[in-house]
Amino acid sequence: MSIEAELTAVVRDPGKVRAALAARAQAEHSVYADTYFDRPDHSMDRDGYELRIRTITTEGNTRTIVTYKEPAADKASGSKPEHETPIGDAAVLRTMFTGLGLVELISLQKQCDNYRFTVAGRDILATLVTIAELGDRMFIEVETIADDETLADALGTIRDILTELGVPEADAVTESYTDMVAQARR
């Protein structure tokens, strides 16, 4: 089973972190338009499941993927088993989901600068994230794919990367963007 080993943290010194990432890889700017779906009673969200349609726009390219995440395999980090596949038409999937009785939980847009590199034989994606509803705060997500046997090692590698970037463990964030945005909109 594929698990997205991921840690998210607040970035206190964006210039320093951006420079450290640029020394590893070239940034690719993307806009993620995310829509999350749930049952009308919000039981999927409550139980830790996620169902998301994401449209990713980069310079001259747009693609859409659907993602289903199961409850966290590692409670401390929130790393979840993830199942993801490209789709051709987001509108068709939205129609299917609502036809099956699901409702839109929340939609949000993330401005992302993605940096891809390899550490200790692992493909790493480090993303600097801003979300308009969250003001001037910047976040960093560092992720890699693992399985049950390699999850602890993968999270150790991610922690090491964050330390090298100057992001202390004390700045880790466990609250989801969807919860932060929903709270900001209230």
Rosetta constraint file for C-alpha pairs under 8 A:
AtomPair CA 1 CA 81 HARMONIC 6.80 0.50
AtomPair CA 1 CA 147 HARMONIC 5.76 0.50
AtomPair CA 1 CA 148 HARMONIC 7.33 0.50
AtomPair CA 2 CA 81 HARMONIC 5.64 0.50
AtomPair CA 2 CA 82 HARMONIC 6.15 0.50
AtomPair CA 2 CA 83 HARMONIC 7.53 0.50
AtomPair CA 2 CA 145 HARMONIC 6.37 0.50
AtomPair CA 2 CA 146 HARMONIC 5.90 0.50
AtomPair CA 2 CA 147 HARMONIC 5.24 0.50
AtomPair CA 3 CA 73 HARMONIC 7.58 0.50
AtomPair CA 3 CA 79 HARMONIC 6.75 0.50
AtomPair CA 3 CA 80 HARMONIC 5.47 0.50
AtomPair CA 3 CA 81 HARMONIC 4.01 0.50
AtomPair CA 3 CA 82 HARMONIC 5.69 0.50
AtomPair CA 3 CA 145 HARMONIC 5.73 0.50
AtomPair CA 3 CA 146 HARMONIC 5.15 0.50
AtomPair CA 3 CA 147 HARMONIC 5.38 0.50
AtomPair CA 3 CA 148 HARMONIC 7.44 0.50
AtomPair CA 3 CA 151 HARMONIC 7.50 0.50
AtomPair CA 4 CA 79 HARMONIC 5.70 0.50
AtomPair CA 4 CA 80 HARMONIC 5.66 0.50
AtomPair CA 4 CA 81 HARMONIC 6.06 0.50
AtomPair CA 4 CA 82 HARMONIC 6.12 0.50
AtomPair CA 4 CA 143 HARMONIC 6.58 0.50
AtomPair CA 4 CA 144 HARMONIC 6.02 0.50
AtomPair CA 4 CA 145 HARMONIC 4.91 0.50
AtomPair CA 4 CA 146 HARMONIC 6.38 0.50
AtomPair CA 5 CA 77 HARMONIC 7.97 0.50
AtomPair CA 5 CA 79 HARMONIC 4.95 0.50
AtomPair CA 5 CA 80 HARMONIC 7.13 0.50
AtomPair CA 5 CA 143 HARMONIC 5.43 0.50
AtomPair CA 5 CA 144 HARMONIC 5.39 0.50
AtomPair CA 5 CA 145 HARMONIC 5.81 0.50
AtomPair CA 5 CA 146 HARMONIC 6.17 0.50
AtomPair CA 5 CA 151 HARMONIC 6.47 0.50
AtomPair CA 5 CA 154 HARMONIC 6.44 0.50
AtomPair CA 5 CA 155 HARMONIC 6.11 0.50
AtomPair CA 6 CA 77 HARMONIC 6.84 0.50
AtomPair CA 6 CA 78 HARMONIC 7.43 0.50
AtomPair CA 6 CA 79 HARMONIC 5.52 0.50
AtomPair CA 6 CA 141 HARMONIC 6.72 0.50
AtomPair CA 6 CA 142 HARMONIC 5.60 0.50
AtomPair CA 6 CA 143 HARMONIC 4.21 0.50
AtomPair CA 6 CA 144 HARMONIC 6.67 0.50
AtomPair CA 6 CA 155 HARMONIC 7.06 0.50
AtomPair CA 6 CA 158 HARMONIC 7.43 0.50
AtomPair CA 7 CA 77 HARMONIC 5.98 0.50
AtomPair CA 7 CA 78 HARMONIC 7.75 0.50
AtomPair CA 7 CA 79 HARMONIC 7.62 0.50
AtomPair CA 7 CA 141 HARMONIC 5.71 0.50
AtomPair CA 7 CA 142 HARMONIC 5.59 0.50
AtomPair CA 7 CA 143 HARMONIC 6.63 0.50
AtomPair CA 7 CA 155 HARMONIC 7.68 0.50
AtomPair CA 7 CA 158 HARMONIC 7.12 0.50
AtomPair CA 7 CA 159 HARMONIC 7.79 0.50
AtomPair CA 7 CA 172 HARMONIC 7.21 0.50
AtomPair CA 7 CA 173 HARMONIC 7.78 0.50
AtomPair CA 8 CA 139 HARMONIC 6.74 0.50
AtomPair CA 8 CA 140 HARMONIC 5.52 0.50
AtomPair CA 8 CA 141 HARMONIC 4.38 0.50
AtomPair CA 8 CA 142 HARMONIC 6.58 0.50
AtomPair CA 8 CA 172 HARMONIC 5.78 0.50
AtomPair CA 8 CA 173 HARMONIC 5.48 0.50
AtomPair CA 8 CA 174 HARMONIC 7.22 0.50
AtomPair CA 9 CA 139 HARMONIC 5.52 0.50
AtomPair CA 9 CA 140 HARMONIC 5.41 0.50
AtomPair CA 9 CA 141 HARMONIC 6.70 0.50
AtomPair CA 9 CA 167 HARMONIC 7.43 0.50
AtomPair CA 9 CA 169 HARMONIC 7.82 0.50
AtomPair CA 9 CA 171 HARMONIC 5.22 0.50
AtomPair CA 9 CA 172 HARMONIC 4.00 0.50
AtomPair CA 9 CA 173 HARMONIC 4.92 0.50
AtomPair CA 10 CA 137 HARMONIC 7.17 0.50
AtomPair CA 10 CA 138 HARMONIC 6.02 0.50
AtomPair CA 10 CA 139 HARMONIC 4.46 0.50
AtomPair CA 10 CA 140 HARMONIC 6.38 0.50
AtomPair CA 10 CA 167 HARMONIC 7.94 0.50
AtomPair CA 10 CA 171 HARMONIC 5.43 0.50
AtomPair CA 10 CA 172 HARMONIC 6.47 0.50
AtomPair CA 10 CA 173 HARMONIC 6.75 0.50
AtomPair CA 11 CA 17 HARMONIC 7.53 0.50
AtomPair CA 11 CA 137 HARMONIC 7.48 0.50
AtomPair CA 11 CA 138 HARMONIC 5.42 0.50
AtomPair CA 11 CA 139 HARMONIC 5.24 0.50
AtomPair CA 11 CA 140 HARMONIC 6.34 0.50
AtomPair CA 11 CA 167 HARMONIC 6.72 0.50
AtomPair CA 11 CA 171 HARMONIC 7.57 0.50
AtomPair CA 12 CA 138 HARMONIC 7.74 0.50
AtomPair CA 12 CA 167 HARMONIC 7.74 0.50
AtomPair CA 13 CA 17 HARMONIC 6.33 0.50
AtomPair CA 14 CA 18 HARMONIC 5.83 0.50
AtomPair CA 14 CA 138 HARMONIC 7.36 0.50
AtomPair CA 15 CA 19 HARMONIC 6.09 0.50
AtomPair CA 16 CA 20 HARMONIC 6.22 0.50
AtomPair CA 16 CA 165 HARMONIC 7.75 0.50
AtomPair CA 16 CA 166 HARMONIC 7.72 0.50
AtomPair CA 17 CA 21 HARMONIC 6.19 0.50
AtomPair CA 17 CA 165 HARMONIC 5.56 0.50
AtomPair CA 17 CA 166 HARMONIC 6.78 0.50
AtomPair CA 17 CA 167 HARMONIC 7.79 0.50
AtomPair CA 18 CA 22 HARMONIC 6.05 0.50
AtomPair CA 19 CA 23 HARMONIC 6.33 0.50
AtomPair CA 20 CA 24 HARMONIC 6.97 0.50
AtomPair CA 20 CA 165 HARMONIC 5.93 0.50
AtomPair CA 21 CA 25 HARMONIC 6.29 0.50
AtomPair CA 21 CA 26 HARMONIC 7.97 0.50
AtomPair CA 21 CA 115 HARMONIC 6.81 0.50
AtomPair CA 21 CA 126 HARMONIC 7.98 0.50
AtomPair CA 21 CA 165 HARMONIC 7.36 0.50
AtomPair CA 22 CA 26 HARMONIC 5.65 0.50
AtomPair CA 22 CA 27 HARMONIC 6.80 0.50
AtomPair CA 22 CA 115 HARMONIC 7.73 0.50
AtomPair CA 24 CA 115 HARMONIC 7.80 0.50
AtomPair CA 24 CA 117 HARMONIC 6.61 0.50
AtomPair CA 25 CA 115 HARMONIC 5.61 0.50
AtomPair CA 25 CA 116 HARMONIC 6.19 0.50
AtomPair CA 25 CA 117 HARMONIC 6.26 0.50
AtomPair CA 26 CA 115 HARMONIC 6.18 0.50
AtomPair CA 26 CA 116 HARMONIC 7.83 0.50
AtomPair CA 27 CA 113 HARMONIC 5.65 0.50
AtomPair CA 27 CA 114 HARMONIC 5.41 0.50
AtomPair CA 27 CA 115 HARMONIC 5.09 0.50
AtomPair CA 28 CA 58 HARMONIC 7.53 0.50
AtomPair CA 28 CA 113 HARMONIC 5.43 0.50
AtomPair CA 28 CA 114 HARMONIC 5.08 0.50
AtomPair CA 28 CA 115 HARMONIC 6.65 0.50
AtomPair CA 29 CA 58 HARMONIC 6.21 0.50
AtomPair CA 29 CA 59 HARMONIC 7.60 0.50
AtomPair CA 29 CA 111 HARMONIC 7.56 0.50
AtomPair CA 29 CA 112 HARMONIC 5.71 0.50
AtomPair CA 29 CA 113 HARMONIC 4.46 0.50
AtomPair CA 29 CA 114 HARMONIC 6.34 0.50
AtomPair CA 30 CA 56 HARMONIC 6.42 0.50
AtomPair CA 30 CA 57 HARMONIC 5.46 0.50
AtomPair CA 30 CA 58 HARMONIC 4.61 0.50
AtomPair CA 30 CA 59 HARMONIC 7.61 0.50
AtomPair CA 30 CA 111 HARMONIC 6.26 0.50
AtomPair CA 30 CA 112 HARMONIC 5.11 0.50
AtomPair CA 30 CA 113 HARMONIC 6.23 0.50
AtomPair CA 30 CA 114 HARMONIC 7.40 0.50
AtomPair CA 31 CA 56 HARMONIC 5.70 0.50
AtomPair CA 31 CA 57 HARMONIC 5.17 0.50
AtomPair CA 31 CA 58 HARMONIC 6.65 0.50
AtomPair CA 31 CA 109 HARMONIC 6.91 0.50
AtomPair CA 31 CA 110 HARMONIC 5.77 0.50
AtomPair CA 31 CA 111 HARMONIC 4.86 0.50
AtomPair CA 31 CA 112 HARMONIC 5.96 0.50
AtomPair CA 32 CA 54 HARMONIC 6.32 0.50
AtomPair CA 32 CA 55 HARMONIC 5.74 0.50
AtomPair CA 32 CA 56 HARMONIC 4.70 0.50
AtomPair CA 32 CA 57 HARMONIC 6.60 0.50
AtomPair CA 32 CA 109 HARMONIC 5.58 0.50
AtomPair CA 32 CA 110 HARMONIC 5.07 0.50
AtomPair CA 32 CA 111 HARMONIC 6.58 0.50
AtomPair CA 32 CA 112 HARMONIC 7.26 0.50
AtomPair CA 33 CA 54 HARMONIC 5.54 0.50
AtomPair CA 33 CA 55 HARMONIC 5.14 0.50
AtomPair CA 33 CA 56 HARMONIC 6.52 0.50
AtomPair CA 33 CA 107 HARMONIC 7.38 0.50
AtomPair CA 33 CA 108 HARMONIC 6.07 0.50
AtomPair CA 33 CA 109 HARMONIC 4.56 0.50
AtomPair CA 33 CA 110 HARMONIC 6.61 0.50
AtomPair CA 34 CA 52 HARMONIC 6.60 0.50
AtomPair CA 34 CA 53 HARMONIC 5.82 0.50
AtomPair CA 34 CA 54 HARMONIC 4.51 0.50
AtomPair CA 34 CA 55 HARMONIC 6.61 0.50
AtomPair CA 34 CA 107 HARMONIC 5.49 0.50
AtomPair CA 34 CA 108 HARMONIC 5.41 0.50
AtomPair CA 34 CA 109 HARMONIC 6.12 0.50
AtomPair CA 34 CA 110 HARMONIC 7.94 0.50
AtomPair CA 35 CA 52 HARMONIC 5.56 0.50
AtomPair CA 35 CA 53 HARMONIC 5.32 0.50
AtomPair CA 35 CA 54 HARMONIC 6.52 0.50
AtomPair CA 35 CA 104 HARMONIC 6.97 0.50
AtomPair CA 35 CA 105 HARMONIC 7.52 0.50
AtomPair CA 35 CA 106 HARMONIC 5.89 0.50
AtomPair CA 35 CA 107 HARMONIC 4.23 0.50
AtomPair CA 35 CA 108 HARMONIC 6.64 0.50
AtomPair CA 36 CA 50 HARMONIC 7.03 0.50
AtomPair CA 36 CA 51 HARMONIC 5.66 0.50
AtomPair CA 36 CA 52 HARMONIC 4.41 0.50
AtomPair CA 36 CA 53 HARMONIC 6.56 0.50
AtomPair CA 36 CA 104 HARMONIC 5.94 0.50
AtomPair CA 36 CA 105 HARMONIC 5.33 0.50
AtomPair CA 36 CA 106 HARMONIC 5.45 0.50
AtomPair CA 36 CA 107 HARMONIC 6.27 0.50
AtomPair CA 37 CA 50 HARMONIC 7.43 0.50
AtomPair CA 37 CA 51 HARMONIC 5.50 0.50
AtomPair CA 37 CA 52 HARMONIC 6.27 0.50
AtomPair CA 37 CA 97 HARMONIC 7.67 0.50
AtomPair CA 37 CA 102 HARMONIC 6.17 0.50
AtomPair CA 37 CA 103 HARMONIC 5.49 0.50
AtomPair CA 37 CA 104 HARMONIC 4.52 0.50
AtomPair CA 37 CA 105 HARMONIC 5.03 0.50
AtomPair CA 37 CA 106 HARMONIC 7.31 0.50
AtomPair CA 38 CA 42 HARMONIC 5.54 0.50
AtomPair CA 38 CA 43 HARMONIC 7.20 0.50
AtomPair CA 38 CA 44 HARMONIC 5.73 0.50
AtomPair CA 38 CA 45 HARMONIC 6.72 0.50
AtomPair CA 38 CA 50 HARMONIC 7.62 0.50
AtomPair CA 38 CA 51 HARMONIC 7.03 0.50
AtomPair CA 38 CA 102 HARMONIC 5.37 0.50
AtomPair CA 38 CA 103 HARMONIC 5.48 0.50
AtomPair CA 38 CA 104 HARMONIC 6.39 0.50
AtomPair CA 38 CA 105 HARMONIC 5.79 0.50
AtomPair CA 39 CA 43 HARMONIC 6.21 0.50
AtomPair CA 39 CA 44 HARMONIC 6.45 0.50
AtomPair CA 39 CA 101 HARMONIC 6.92 0.50
AtomPair CA 39 CA 102 HARMONIC 4.79 0.50
AtomPair CA 39 CA 103 HARMONIC 6.01 0.50
AtomPair CA 40 CA 101 HARMONIC 7.55 0.50
AtomPair CA 40 CA 102 HARMONIC 6.35 0.50
AtomPair CA 40 CA 103 HARMONIC 5.89 0.50
AtomPair CA 42 CA 46 HARMONIC 6.24 0.50
AtomPair CA 42 CA 105 HARMONIC 7.69 0.50
AtomPair CA 43 CA 47 HARMONIC 5.92 0.50
AtomPair CA 44 CA 48 HARMONIC 6.19 0.50
AtomPair CA 44 CA 49 HARMONIC 4.89 0.50
AtomPair CA 44 CA 50 HARMONIC 6.64 0.50
AtomPair CA 45 CA 49 HARMONIC 5.46 0.50
AtomPair CA 45 CA 50 HARMONIC 6.32 0.50
AtomPair CA 47 CA 71 HARMONIC 6.91 0.50
AtomPair CA 48 CA 70 HARMONIC 6.53 0.50
AtomPair CA 48 CA 71 HARMONIC 4.42 0.50
AtomPair CA 48 CA 72 HARMONIC 6.94 0.50
AtomPair CA 49 CA 68 HARMONIC 7.40 0.50
AtomPair CA 49 CA 69 HARMONIC 5.52 0.50
AtomPair CA 49 CA 70 HARMONIC 4.80 0.50
AtomPair CA 49 CA 71 HARMONIC 5.38 0.50
AtomPair CA 50 CA 67 HARMONIC 7.63 0.50
AtomPair CA 50 CA 68 HARMONIC 5.59 0.50
AtomPair CA 50 CA 69 HARMONIC 4.92 0.50
AtomPair CA 50 CA 70 HARMONIC 6.74 0.50
AtomPair CA 51 CA 66 HARMONIC 7.43 0.50
AtomPair CA 51 CA 67 HARMONIC 5.77 0.50
AtomPair CA 51 CA 68 HARMONIC 4.63 0.50
AtomPair CA 51 CA 69 HARMONIC 6.56 0.50
AtomPair CA 52 CA 66 HARMONIC 5.68 0.50
AtomPair CA 52 CA 67 HARMONIC 5.16 0.50
AtomPair CA 52 CA 68 HARMONIC 6.55 0.50
AtomPair CA 53 CA 64 HARMONIC 7.08 0.50
AtomPair CA 53 CA 65 HARMONIC 5.91 0.50
AtomPair CA 53 CA 66 HARMONIC 4.58 0.50
AtomPair CA 53 CA 67 HARMONIC 6.49 0.50
AtomPair CA 53 CA 90 HARMONIC 6.95 0.50
AtomPair CA 54 CA 64 HARMONIC 5.53 0.50
AtomPair CA 54 CA 65 HARMONIC 5.37 0.50
AtomPair CA 54 CA 66 HARMONIC 6.32 0.50
AtomPair CA 54 CA 67 HARMONIC 7.86 0.50
AtomPair CA 55 CA 62 HARMONIC 6.87 0.50
AtomPair CA 55 CA 63 HARMONIC 5.69 0.50
AtomPair CA 55 CA 64 HARMONIC 4.25 0.50
AtomPair CA 55 CA 65 HARMONIC 6.55 0.50
AtomPair CA 55 CA 90 HARMONIC 7.87 0.50
AtomPair CA 56 CA 62 HARMONIC 5.59 0.50
AtomPair CA 56 CA 63 HARMONIC 5.39 0.50
AtomPair CA 56 CA 64 HARMONIC 6.13 0.50
AtomPair CA 57 CA 61 HARMONIC 5.79 0.50
AtomPair CA 57 CA 62 HARMONIC 4.44 0.50
AtomPair CA 57 CA 63 HARMONIC 6.70 0.50
AtomPair CA 58 CA 62 HARMONIC 6.35 0.50
AtomPair CA 63 CA 86 HARMONIC 7.51 0.50
AtomPair CA 63 CA 87 HARMONIC 7.92 0.50
AtomPair CA 63 CA 88 HARMONIC 7.89 0.50
AtomPair CA 64 CA 86 HARMONIC 5.83 0.50
AtomPair CA 64 CA 87 HARMONIC 5.62 0.50
AtomPair CA 64 CA 88 HARMONIC 6.78 0.50
AtomPair CA 64 CA 89 HARMONIC 7.37 0.50
AtomPair CA 64 CA 90 HARMONIC 6.69 0.50
AtomPair CA 65 CA 84 HARMONIC 6.74 0.50
AtomPair CA 65 CA 85 HARMONIC 5.50 0.50
AtomPair CA 65 CA 86 HARMONIC 4.14 0.50
AtomPair CA 65 CA 87 HARMONIC 5.33 0.50
AtomPair CA 66 CA 84 HARMONIC 5.68 0.50
AtomPair CA 66 CA 85 HARMONIC 5.68 0.50
AtomPair CA 66 CA 86 HARMONIC 6.33 0.50
AtomPair CA 66 CA 87 HARMONIC 6.68 0.50
AtomPair CA 67 CA 82 HARMONIC 6.94 0.50
AtomPair CA 67 CA 83 HARMONIC 5.66 0.50
AtomPair CA 67 CA 84 HARMONIC 4.34 0.50
AtomPair CA 67 CA 85 HARMONIC 6.76 0.50
AtomPair CA 68 CA 82 HARMONIC 5.97 0.50
AtomPair CA 68 CA 83 HARMONIC 5.18 0.50
AtomPair CA 68 CA 84 HARMONIC 6.39 0.50
AtomPair CA 69 CA 80 HARMONIC 6.17 0.50
AtomPair CA 69 CA 81 HARMONIC 5.74 0.50
AtomPair CA 69 CA 82 HARMONIC 4.57 0.50
AtomPair CA 69 CA 83 HARMONIC 6.28 0.50
AtomPair CA 70 CA 80 HARMONIC 5.90 0.50
AtomPair CA 70 CA 81 HARMONIC 5.41 0.50
AtomPair CA 70 CA 82 HARMONIC 6.59 0.50
AtomPair CA 71 CA 80 HARMONIC 5.92 0.50
AtomPair CA 71 CA 81 HARMONIC 7.27 0.50
AtomPair CA 72 CA 78 HARMONIC 5.14 0.50
AtomPair CA 72 CA 79 HARMONIC 5.32 0.50
AtomPair CA 72 CA 80 HARMONIC 4.27 0.50
AtomPair CA 72 CA 81 HARMONIC 6.99 0.50
AtomPair CA 73 CA 78 HARMONIC 7.19 0.50
AtomPair CA 73 CA 79 HARMONIC 5.88 0.50
AtomPair CA 73 CA 80 HARMONIC 5.30 0.50
AtomPair CA 73 CA 81 HARMONIC 6.69 0.50
AtomPair CA 73 CA 148 HARMONIC 7.94 0.50
AtomPair CA 74 CA 78 HARMONIC 5.63 0.50
AtomPair CA 74 CA 79 HARMONIC 5.47 0.50
AtomPair CA 74 CA 80 HARMONIC 7.17 0.50
AtomPair CA 75 CA 79 HARMONIC 7.22 0.50
AtomPair CA 76 CA 174 HARMONIC 7.91 0.50
AtomPair CA 77 CA 174 HARMONIC 6.94 0.50
AtomPair CA 78 CA 174 HARMONIC 6.91 0.50
AtomPair CA 89 CA 93 HARMONIC 6.88 0.50
AtomPair CA 90 CA 94 HARMONIC 6.16 0.50
AtomPair CA 91 CA 95 HARMONIC 6.18 0.50
AtomPair CA 92 CA 96 HARMONIC 6.26 0.50
AtomPair CA 93 CA 97 HARMONIC 6.09 0.50
AtomPair CA 94 CA 98 HARMONIC 6.15 0.50
AtomPair CA 95 CA 99 HARMONIC 5.87 0.50
AtomPair CA 96 CA 100 HARMONIC 6.16 0.50
AtomPair CA 97 CA 101 HARMONIC 6.60 0.50
AtomPair CA 97 CA 102 HARMONIC 5.40 0.50
AtomPair CA 97 CA 103 HARMONIC 7.57 0.50
AtomPair CA 98 CA 102 HARMONIC 4.81 0.50
AtomPair CA 98 CA 103 HARMONIC 5.94 0.50
AtomPair CA 106 CA 178 HARMONIC 6.88 0.50
AtomPair CA 106 CA 182 HARMONIC 7.53 0.50
AtomPair CA 108 CA 131 HARMONIC 7.88 0.50
AtomPair CA 108 CA 178 HARMONIC 7.66 0.50
AtomPair CA 108 CA 181 HARMONIC 7.65 0.50
AtomPair CA 109 CA 131 HARMONIC 6.40 0.50
AtomPair CA 109 CA 132 HARMONIC 7.76 0.50
AtomPair CA 110 CA 129 HARMONIC 6.33 0.50
AtomPair CA 110 CA 130 HARMONIC 5.87 0.50
AtomPair CA 110 CA 131 HARMONIC 5.00 0.50
AtomPair CA 110 CA 132 HARMONIC 7.78 0.50
AtomPair CA 111 CA 129 HARMONIC 5.68 0.50
AtomPair CA 111 CA 130 HARMONIC 5.27 0.50
AtomPair CA 111 CA 131 HARMONIC 6.33 0.50
AtomPair CA 112 CA 127 HARMONIC 6.15 0.50
AtomPair CA 112 CA 128 HARMONIC 5.53 0.50
AtomPair CA 112 CA 129 HARMONIC 4.74 0.50
AtomPair CA 112 CA 130 HARMONIC 6.74 0.50
AtomPair CA 113 CA 127 HARMONIC 5.45 0.50
AtomPair CA 113 CA 128 HARMONIC 5.14 0.50
AtomPair CA 113 CA 129 HARMONIC 6.79 0.50
AtomPair CA 114 CA 125 HARMONIC 6.70 0.50
AtomPair CA 114 CA 126 HARMONIC 5.88 0.50
AtomPair CA 114 CA 127 HARMONIC 4.46 0.50
AtomPair CA 114 CA 128 HARMONIC 6.64 0.50
AtomPair CA 115 CA 125 HARMONIC 5.78 0.50
AtomPair CA 115 CA 126 HARMONIC 5.15 0.50
AtomPair CA 115 CA 127 HARMONIC 6.17 0.50
AtomPair CA 116 CA 123 HARMONIC 7.23 0.50
AtomPair CA 116 CA 124 HARMONIC 5.71 0.50
AtomPair CA 116 CA 125 HARMONIC 4.75 0.50
AtomPair CA 116 CA 126 HARMONIC 6.49 0.50
AtomPair CA 117 CA 123 HARMONIC 6.03 0.50
AtomPair CA 117 CA 124 HARMONIC 5.33 0.50
AtomPair CA 117 CA 125 HARMONIC 6.75 0.50
AtomPair CA 118 CA 122 HARMONIC 5.30 0.50
AtomPair CA 118 CA 123 HARMONIC 4.63 0.50
AtomPair CA 118 CA 124 HARMONIC 5.55 0.50
AtomPair CA 119 CA 123 HARMONIC 6.78 0.50
AtomPair CA 119 CA 124 HARMONIC 6.90 0.50
AtomPair CA 119 CA 157 HARMONIC 7.69 0.50
AtomPair CA 120 CA 157 HARMONIC 7.71 0.50
AtomPair CA 122 CA 144 HARMONIC 6.88 0.50
AtomPair CA 123 CA 144 HARMONIC 6.09 0.50
AtomPair CA 123 CA 145 HARMONIC 7.77 0.50
AtomPair CA 124 CA 142 HARMONIC 6.98 0.50
AtomPair CA 124 CA 143 HARMONIC 5.83 0.50
AtomPair CA 124 CA 144 HARMONIC 5.10 0.50
AtomPair CA 125 CA 141 HARMONIC 7.87 0.50
AtomPair CA 125 CA 142 HARMONIC 5.75 0.50
AtomPair CA 125 CA 143 HARMONIC 5.38 0.50
AtomPair CA 125 CA 144 HARMONIC 6.49 0.50
AtomPair CA 126 CA 140 HARMONIC 6.82 0.50
AtomPair CA 126 CA 141 HARMONIC 5.60 0.50
AtomPair CA 126 CA 142 HARMONIC 4.34 0.50
AtomPair CA 126 CA 143 HARMONIC 6.49 0.50
AtomPair CA 127 CA 140 HARMONIC 5.50 0.50
AtomPair CA 127 CA 141 HARMONIC 5.13 0.50
AtomPair CA 127 CA 142 HARMONIC 6.44 0.50
AtomPair CA 128 CA 138 HARMONIC 6.80 0.50
AtomPair CA 128 CA 139 HARMONIC 5.70 0.50
AtomPair CA 128 CA 140 HARMONIC 4.60 0.50
AtomPair CA 128 CA 141 HARMONIC 6.63 0.50
AtomPair CA 129 CA 138 HARMONIC 5.68 0.50
AtomPair CA 129 CA 139 HARMONIC 5.03 0.50
AtomPair CA 129 CA 140 HARMONIC 6.06 0.50
AtomPair CA 129 CA 141 HARMONIC 7.60 0.50
AtomPair CA 130 CA 134 HARMONIC 7.50 0.50
AtomPair CA 130 CA 136 HARMONIC 7.46 0.50
AtomPair CA 130 CA 137 HARMONIC 6.59 0.50
AtomPair CA 130 CA 138 HARMONIC 5.07 0.50
AtomPair CA 130 CA 139 HARMONIC 6.54 0.50
AtomPair CA 131 CA 135 HARMONIC 7.00 0.50
AtomPair CA 131 CA 137 HARMONIC 7.94 0.50
AtomPair CA 131 CA 138 HARMONIC 7.96 0.50
AtomPair CA 132 CA 136 HARMONIC 7.80 0.50
AtomPair CA 133 CA 181 HARMONIC 6.11 0.50
AtomPair CA 133 CA 184 HARMONIC 6.32 0.50
AtomPair CA 133 CA 185 HARMONIC 7.33 0.50
AtomPair CA 134 CA 180 HARMONIC 7.45 0.50
AtomPair CA 134 CA 181 HARMONIC 6.71 0.50
AtomPair CA 134 CA 184 HARMONIC 6.88 0.50
AtomPair CA 142 CA 158 HARMONIC 6.27 0.50
AtomPair CA 142 CA 162 HARMONIC 7.71 0.50
AtomPair CA 143 CA 158 HARMONIC 6.91 0.50
AtomPair CA 144 CA 154 HARMONIC 6.99 0.50
AtomPair CA 145 CA 154 HARMONIC 7.81 0.50
AtomPair CA 146 CA 150 HARMONIC 5.54 0.50
AtomPair CA 146 CA 151 HARMONIC 5.26 0.50
AtomPair CA 146 CA 154 HARMONIC 6.45 0.50
AtomPair CA 147 CA 151 HARMONIC 5.66 0.50
AtomPair CA 150 CA 154 HARMONIC 6.08 0.50
AtomPair CA 151 CA 155 HARMONIC 6.14 0.50
AtomPair CA 152 CA 156 HARMONIC 6.20 0.50
AtomPair CA 153 CA 157 HARMONIC 6.30 0.50
AtomPair CA 154 CA 158 HARMONIC 6.31 0.50
AtomPair CA 155 CA 159 HARMONIC 6.13 0.50
AtomPair CA 156 CA 160 HARMONIC 6.22 0.50
AtomPair CA 157 CA 161 HARMONIC 6.29 0.50
AtomPair CA 158 CA 162 HARMONIC 6.26 0.50
AtomPair CA 159 CA 163 HARMONIC 6.21 0.50
AtomPair CA 159 CA 169 HARMONIC 7.60 0.50
AtomPair CA 160 CA 164 HARMONIC 6.19 0.50
AtomPair CA 161 CA 165 HARMONIC 6.19 0.50
AtomPair CA 162 CA 166 HARMONIC 6.36 0.50
AtomPair CA 162 CA 167 HARMONIC 5.15 0.50
AtomPair CA 162 CA 168 HARMONIC 7.00 0.50
AtomPair CA 162 CA 169 HARMONIC 7.83 0.50
AtomPair CA 163 CA 167 HARMONIC 5.42 0.50
AtomPair CA 163 CA 168 HARMONIC 5.95 0.50
AtomPair CA 163 CA 169 HARMONIC 7.59 0.50
AtomPair CA 167 CA 171 HARMONIC 6.87 0.50
AtomPair CA 168 CA 172 HARMONIC 7.55 0.50
AtomPair CA 175 CA 179 HARMONIC 6.62 0.50
AtomPair CA 175 CA 180 HARMONIC 6.88 0.50
AtomPair CA 176 CA 180 HARMONIC 6.31 0.50
AtomPair CA 177 CA 181 HARMONIC 5.93 0.50
AtomPair CA 178 CA 182 HARMONIC 6.00 0.50
AtomPair CA 179 CA 183 HARMONIC 6.09 0.50
AtomPair CA 180 CA 184 HARMONIC 6.18 0.50
AtomPair CA 181 CA 185 HARMONIC 6.14 0.50
AtomPair CA 182 CA 186 HARMONIC 6.47 0.50
